[in-house]
């Protein structure tokens, strides 16, 4: 029996991902819809803009208290 130790480097843990559209560092990422034909992740601002561009009209948040 043997064990394999897997260690992540400090750089991997500290690295931030970047938004596909604006290239800013992303704290909380969003996955684009398939019909947007984007690879990668989006920040909240770019995700909201893509939503309004592809799905025009009013976007109302639900379950707000």
C-alpha positions as CSV (number, residue, x, y, z in Angstrom):
1,X,0.0,0.0,0.0
2,X,1.3,3.5,-0.8
3,X,0.0,7.0,-0.6
4,X,0.4,9.9,-3.0
5,X,0.5,13.3,-1.6
6,X,-0.8,16.1,-3.8
7,X,0.2,19.6,-2.8
8,X,-1.1,22.8,-4.5
9,X,1.4,25.5,-4.9
10,X,0.8,28.8,-3.2
11,X,0.6,30.5,-6.6
12,X,-2.3,28.2,-7.6
13,X,-4.3,28.9,-4.5
14,X,-3.7,32.7,-4.6
15,X,-4.3,33.2,-8.4
16,X,-7.5,34.9,-9.4
17,X,-9.4,34.1,-12.5
18,X,-10.2,36.8,-15.1
19,X,-13.4,37.7,-16.9
20,X,-13.5,36.6,-20.5
21,X,-15.0,40.0,-21.6
22,X,-13.4,42.7,-19.5
23,X,-10.3,40.8,-18.3
24,X,-10.7,42.0,-14.7
25,X,-10.1,39.7,-11.7
26,X,-13.2,37.8,-10.7
27,X,-14.2,37.1,-7.1
28,X,-17.5,35.4,-7.8
29,X,-17.8,34.0,-11.4
30,X,-20.7,33.3,-13.6
31,X,-20.8,30.7,-16.4
32,X,-22.1,32.1,-19.8
33,X,-25.1,30.6,-21.5
34,X,-24.3,28.3,-24.4
35,X,-26.0,30.6,-27.0
36,X,-23.6,33.4,-26.0
37,X,-20.7,31.4,-27.6
38,X,-18.2,32.5,-25.0
39,X,-15.5,30.3,-23.4
40,X,-14.4,31.0,-19.9
41,X,-16.1,32.8,-17.0
42,X,-17.7,36.2,-16.6
43,X,-17.8,38.8,-13.8
44,X,-21.2,39.9,-12.5
45,X,-21.2,43.1,-14.5
46,X,-20.4,41.4,-17.8
47,X,-22.9,38.6,-17.1
48,X,-25.7,41.2,-16.4
49,X,-24.8,43.1,-19.6
50,X,-24.9,39.9,-21.7
51,X,-28.3,39.0,-20.1
52,X,-29.8,42.4,-21.1
53,X,-28.2,42.2,-24.6
54,X,-29.6,38.7,-25.4
55,X,-32.8,38.9,-23.5
56,X,-34.2,42.5,-23.8
57,X,-36.9,43.7,-21.4
58,X,-37.1,44.2,-17.7
59,X,-35.1,41.9,-15.5
60,X,-36.7,41.7,-12.0
61,X,-35.0,40.0,-9.1
62,X,-37.2,37.6,-7.2
63,X,-37.1,36.4,-3.6
64,X,-35.8,39.7,-2.3
65,X,-36.8,40.5,1.2
